[in-house]
């Protein structure tokens, strides 16, 4: 195929000028993100109940198997990123993103229908693992697709602010899951939650998925992708282009290490936090599940408020400055914050997790915008998906399993603090090789 020509200044102005369409795209991306990450997040929030019902007990061995379920979903992510990235760059973003919502919502609802280990034995955890694979496949295609979708609509000067609401949607989903779970525990009691109440949040995924699907189906294809299509410049084999371009491969390597802090930041501070607070602080210091969910919900409120502010700041002073400041803040705050958490006192734990949430908010606000701006439209979905999925496996998906085992082996409940510090340093080092993209138009090629 002939090499595509870059979008002209006039074309770029056209594809980014309609503020109403930008807002609609932001809503579609954010609602979809909420549904996707509600589905994905409640697994971590309710891991203890899954251990009891699906794995056959609440002891450490059962929790280990539940964490394996957490890990396999991340192992499935690169497969989703490769296949969905290819389809997204070849056929377009809109239809694929709508279909992904149906896939993950269906898998999540089915988790709520799995018979207990007492009823079907080993088949219960096997079914759970298979459904987690489907969730991971879907999530592998969701992040880059949703970010590319909104980014390819947004104005150059305010792109980070528009895209930040996708991240807000993901944290709102965890917050909703935490609050909803806390309400259920309060209303039903822990015994009823263990017996059957844990299924309700999973079953809620079905109607939520339909709402997200409906909203995304109403959107049009992104202007940047439509511009490629009109000029017959859509990449015929985006994966071949990704793996044969030295420049793109170098950017993928950077996309693996730059989001290193994002894994512990998201999965340890939020998705895994309730399980950590309930099981890993030691006798006399562990929280009840209700207390753990309250702590997590407070930190989620803080980060939901902070993310758009950090995104605005990024649009004003640059992506690199905000990300660097966030990584330094996490590295500095991690040890004292987790020292407060391990006291087992509810008030101190809330303060500590809010501090960590605020420190991490700059990373959550900026990282996906940087990754979106690193790649051209022709291979953005594919390259971004592959790099970020690999990063998530290394720095995020294995976190609950590794943390549980290290804490068990050493008796040191401060392990997550060290993980946050190490990954913050990795992000800072990778940031050296990133060029500033604030205010620049997205590259077509």
VEXDOMAR-142180 format. One line per 10 residues: for each residue x, y, z of C-alpha. Coordinates in steps of 0.02 Angstrom, whole numbers, padded with zeros to 5 digits, always signed. Layout:
residues N
X,Y,Z  ...;
***
This chain:
residues 445
+00000,+00000,+00000  +00056,+00179,-00028  +00122,+00275,+00120  -00017,+00380,+00197  +00005,+00567,+00197  -00011,+00663,+00360  -00173,+00752,+00399  -00170,+00932,+00339  -00194,+01077,+00459  -00369,+01102,+00390;
-00413,+00918,+00416  -00348,+00919,+00594  -00452,+01074,+00630  -00606,+00990,+00561  -00586,+00828,+00657  -00561,+00917,+00823  -00674,+01069,+00807  -00845,+01002,+00862  -00850,+01025,+01051  -01018,+00936,+01065;
-00948,+00780,+00982  -00795,+00786,+01096  -00910,+00787,+01247  -01014,+00643,+01177  -00856,+00543,+01143  -00793,+00579,+01319  -00957,+00520,+01394  -00958,+00362,+01286  -00778,+00322,+01332  -00805,+00359,+01517;
-00968,+00260,+01534  -00888,+00114,+01445  -00736,+00127,+01558  -00850,+00128,+01710  -00937,-00031,+01655  -00776,-00118,+01603  -00684,-00080,+01764  -00832,-00111,+01877  -00835,-00285,+01802  -00648,-00304,+01820;
-00631,-00222,+01990  -00761,-00312,+02093  -00660,-00473,+02076  -00525,-00393,+02183  -00650,-00315,+02302  -00739,-00480,+02332  -00590,-00598,+02320  -00613,-00661,+02498  -00794,-00715,+02465  -00739,-00799,+02304;
-00608,-00895,+02402  -00741,-00957,+02521  -00870,-01008,+02391  -00778,-01049,+02231  -00611,-01108,+02298  -00681,-01204,+02446  -00622,-01102,+02596  -00553,-00938,+02662  -00383,-01007,+02711  -00224,-00942,+02631;
-00218,-01082,+02503  -00390,-01039,+02437  -00345,-00854,+02431  -00189,-00902,+02334  -00298,-00990,+02205  -00411,-00838,+02195  -00258,-00730,+02161  -00211,-00852,+02023  -00380,-00807,+01948  -00325,-00626,+01959;
-00162,-00665,+01872  -00231,-00769,+01728  -00343,-00627,+01674  -00186,-00523,+01650  -00099,-00662,+01555  -00248,-00660,+01436  -00233,-00472,+01410  -00095,-00476,+01277  -00200,-00594,+01171  -00344,-00472,+01184;
-00229,-00327,+01147  -00157,-00409,+00990  -00323,-00466,+00918  -00423,-00312,+00968  -00282,-00196,+00919  -00275,-00274,+00746  -00464,-00261,+00724  -00470,-00085,+00795  -00335,-00020,+00678  -00402,-00116,+00530;
-00591,-00095,+00548  -00616,+00049,+00670  -00637,+00083,+00855  -00824,+00107,+00886  -00902,-00063,+00849  -00761,-00159,+00930  -00771,-00058,+01092  -00959,-00089,+01102  -00934,-00277,+01078  -00800,-00283,+01214;
-00925,-00219,+01340  -01044,-00361,+01301  -00903,-00488,+01318  -00839,-00432,+01487  -01012,-00398,+01560  -01072,-00570,+01508  -00919,-00652,+01584  -00939,-00553,+01745  -01124,-00596,+01763  -01081,-00780,+01736;
-00959,-00773,+01883  -01109,-00730,+01991  -01196,-00887,+01928  -01056,-01013,+01963  -01115,-01150,+02082  -01012,-01162,+02240  -00865,-01280,+02266  -00975,-01385,+02380  -01096,-01416,+02235  -00983,-01447,+02085;
-00811,-01467,+02164  -00658,-01429,+02058  -00768,-01372,+01913  -00806,-01211,+02009  -00629,-01140,+02008  -00603,-01203,+01829  -00756,-01107,+01769  -00698,-00955,+01866  -00527,-00960,+01784  -00605,-00976,+01610;
-00719,-00827,+01641  -00570,-00727,+01706  -00481,-00765,+01543  -00628,-00689,+01448  -00624,-00537,+01560  -00438,-00517,+01533  -00456,-00534,+01345  -00586,-00396,+01344  -00486,-00281,+01458  -00335,-00305,+01346;
-00428,-00221,+01206  -00526,-00094,+01308  -00397,+00025,+01381  -00305,+00075,+01222  -00465,+00074,+01120  -00560,+00188,+01239  -00413,+00307,+01257  -00383,+00312,+01069  -00569,+00339,+01041  -00578,+00495,+01151;
-00404,+00556,+01107  -00444,+00554,+00921  -00595,+00665,+00953  -00515,+00786,+01078  -00444,+00959,+01047  -00254,+00969,+01050  -00250,+01098,+01190  -00366,+01002,+01307  -00337,+00822,+01256  -00276,+00764,+01427;
-00426,+00840,+01516  -00548,+00753,+01397  -00458,+00586,+01412  -00443,+00598,+01601  -00628,+00559,+01622  -00597,+00382,+01559  -00480,+00360,+01708  -00610,+00442,+01819  -00737,+00315,+01754  -00625,+00170,+01804;
-00602,+00237,+01981  -00786,+00280,+01997  -00820,+00100,+01952  -00711,+00039,+02094  -00790,+00166,+02211  -00964,+00111,+02162  -00912,-00071,+02185  -00839,-00031,+02357  -00990,+00067,+02416  -01114,-00058,+02342;
-01021,-00203,+02424  -01014,-00109,+02590  -01202,-00076,+02583  -01235,-00259,+02546  -01125,-00316,+02691  -01212,-00193,+02809  -01385,-00241,+02748  -01365,-00429,+02731  -01231,-00465,+02860  -01068,-00556,+02830;
-01147,-00729,+02842  -01273,-00693,+02704  -01138,-00611,+02598  -01033,-00769,+02611  -01182,-00879,+02571  -01259,-00788,+02423  -01248,-00598,+02434  -01077,-00591,+02350  -01162,-00642,+02187  -01265,-00483,+02173;
-01125,-00364,+02120  -01072,-00485,+01984  -01250,-00506,+01919  -01270,-00316,+01911  -01142,-00318,+01770  -01274,-00376,+01646  -01385,-00219,+01647  -01234,-00105,+01664  -01155,-00188,+01512  -01311,-00159,+01408;
-01312,+00026,+01454  -01131,+00047,+01404  -01158,-00050,+01243  -01307,+00059,+01196  -01210,+00222,+01224  -01059,+00166,+01125  -01163,+00101,+00980  -01239,+00275,+00961  -01069,+00355,+00928  -00989,+00379,+00758;
-00815,+00321,+00711  -00673,+00437,+00767  -00633,+00581,+00649  -00449,+00535,+00635  -00489,+00356,+00586  -00623,+00415,+00465  -00495,+00531,+00386  -00381,+00381,+00356  -00526,+00283,+00284  -00577,+00423,+00165;
-00399,+00436,+00100  -00385,+00246,+00085  -00240,+00252,+00207  -00298,+00126,+00337  -00156,+00006,+00375  -00195,-00163,+00293  -00090,-00262,+00416  -00061,-00155,+00572  +00025,-00296,+00667  +00153,-00319,+00530;
+00184,-00133,+00533  +00203,-00135,+00722  +00329,-00277,+00725  +00432,-00221,+00576  +00451,-00038,+00623  +00602,-00006,+00735  +00529,+00160,+00788  +00364,+00081,+00840  +00450,-00063,+00930  +00557,+00060,+01027;
+00399,+00155,+01076  +00317,-00009,+01132  +00466,-00047,+01245  +00445,+00125,+01320  +00258,+00092,+01339  +00300,-00062,+01443  +00411,+00026,+01570  +00337,+00201,+01576  +00173,+00141,+01658  +00266,+00035,+01787;
+00195,+00137,+01931  +00019,+00120,+01861  +00010,-00065,+01908  +00043,-00050,+02095  -00045,+00117,+02096  -00208,+00047,+02029  -00210,-00134,+02083  -00124,-00122,+02253  -00194,+00044,+02312  -00372,+00011,+02255;
-00423,-00158,+02181  -00316,-00264,+02299  -00326,-00148,+02450  -00483,-00223,+02531  -00407,-00398,+02528  -00241,-00330,+02593  -00326,-00239,+02737  -00429,-00391,+02784  -00296,-00527,+02772  -00117,-00459,+02772;
-00091,-00343,+02920  -00069,-00476,+03053  -00172,-00533,+03201  -00253,-00389,+03292  -00224,-00267,+03149  -00331,-00338,+03009  -00488,-00242,+02965  -00661,-00312,+02937  -00717,-00317,+02756  -00837,-00172,+02788;
-00697,-00065,+02862  -00581,-00112,+02718  -00711,-00058,+02590  -00738,+00107,+02682  -00551,+00143,+02679  -00543,+00104,+02493  -00697,+00209,+02455  -00620,+00362,+02540  -00461,+00350,+02438  -00564,+00329,+02280;
-00661,+00489,+02316  -00495,+00581,+02332  -00423,+00518,+02168  -00585,+00546,+02070  -00578,+00730,+02121  -00391,+00747,+02090  -00375,+00666,+01917  -00462,+00803,+01814  -00362,+00936,+01908  -00199,+00847,+01868;
-00254,+00829,+01687  -00289,+01016,+01676  -00117,+01048,+01748  -00040,+00932,+01618  -00126,+01026,+01477  -00053,+01187,+01550  +00127,+01141,+01597  +00161,+00974,+01512  +00138,+00787,+01534  +00316,+00750,+01592;
+00316,+00872,+01736  +00153,+00805,+01808  +00204,+00623,+01789  +00376,+00654,+01865  +00302,+00746,+02014  +00176,+00606,+02042  +00309,+00469,+02037  +00418,+00564,+02161  +00269,+00594,+02275  +00223,+00409,+02276;
+00403,+00357,+02311  +00416,+00479,+02457  +00244,+00444,+02531  +00235,+00254,+02511  +00332,+00196,+02664  +00257,+00315,+02794  +00083,+00291,+02720  +00090,+00101,+02733  +00165,+00117,+02908  +00005,+00208,+02956;
-00103,+00078,+02870  -00019,-00067,+02962  -00065,+00007,+03132  -00238,-00065,+03105  -00322,+00099,+03153  -00464,+00149,+03038  -00435,+00337,+03043  -00249,+00324,+03007  -00280,+00201,+02866  -00403,+00322,+02785;
-00280,+00467,+02797  -00138,+00361,+02728  -00235,+00294,+02579  -00298,+00469,+02536  -00119,+00532,+02536  -00067,+00390,+02420  -00216,+00421,+02308  -00172,+00605,+02289  +00010,+00563,+02255  -00040,+00436,+02123;
-00172,+00547,+02041  -00046,+00632,+01926  +00006,+00464,+01856  -00174,+00407,+01833  -00218,+00570,+01746  -00072,+00580,+01625  -00004,+00408,+01583  -00134,+00355,+01454  -00128,+00522,+01365  +00060,+00506,+01345;
+00040,+00329,+01276  -00096,+00385,+01155  +00013,+00526,+01090  +00164,+00412,+01067  +00090,+00314,+00921  +00019,+00363,+00750  -00164,+00337,+00708  -00126,+00194,+00587  -00061,+00079,+00726  -00111,+00171,+00885;
-00234,+00039,+00947  -00118,-00108,+00913  +00046,-00036,+00976  -00028,+00047,+01130  -00126,-00111,+01177  +00024,-00225,+01162  +00142,-00115,+01263  +00020,-00075,+01400  -00043,-00254,+01418  +00133,-00320,+01441;
+00167,-00183,+01567  +00011,-00230,+01664  +00061,-00413,+01673  +00234,-00370,+01738  +00190,-00230,+01858  +00005,-00253,+01895  -00075,-00422,+01866  +00052,-00520,+01967  +00046,-00396,+02111  -00091,-00475,+02220;
-00016,-00650,+02204  +00162,-00592,+02235  +00113,-00477,+02379  +00013,-00614,+02465  +00155,-00740,+02452  +00294,-00621,+02504  +00194,-00559,+02653  +00156,-00739,+02700  +00340,-00789,+02687  +00415,-00639,+02774;
+00277,-00581,+02890  +00314,-00405,+02829  +00155,-00313,+02784  +00256,-00164,+02717  +00294,-00257,+02554  +00170,-00153,+02449  +00263,+00005,+02499  +00425,-00062,+02426  +00333,-00112,+02267  +00267,+00066,+02248;
+00440,+00141,+02275  +00527,+00026,+02150  +00399,+00050,+02013  +00399,+00239,+02040  +00587,+00238,+02008  +00563,+00134,+01849  +00433,+00259,+01785  +00551,+00405,+01821  +00693,+00323,+01726  +00581,+00283,+01576;
+00517,+00461,+01576  +00690,+00523,+01527  +00664,+00448,+01354  +00491,+00524,+01326  +00468,+00683,+01224  +00344,+00813,+01282  +00182,+00807,+01179  +00074,+00938,+01265  -00030,+01034,+01138  +00037,+00941,+00987;
-00081,+00863,+00858  -00094,+00674,+00853  +00020,+00596,+00723  -00064,+00516,+00574  +00095,+00425,+00525;
***
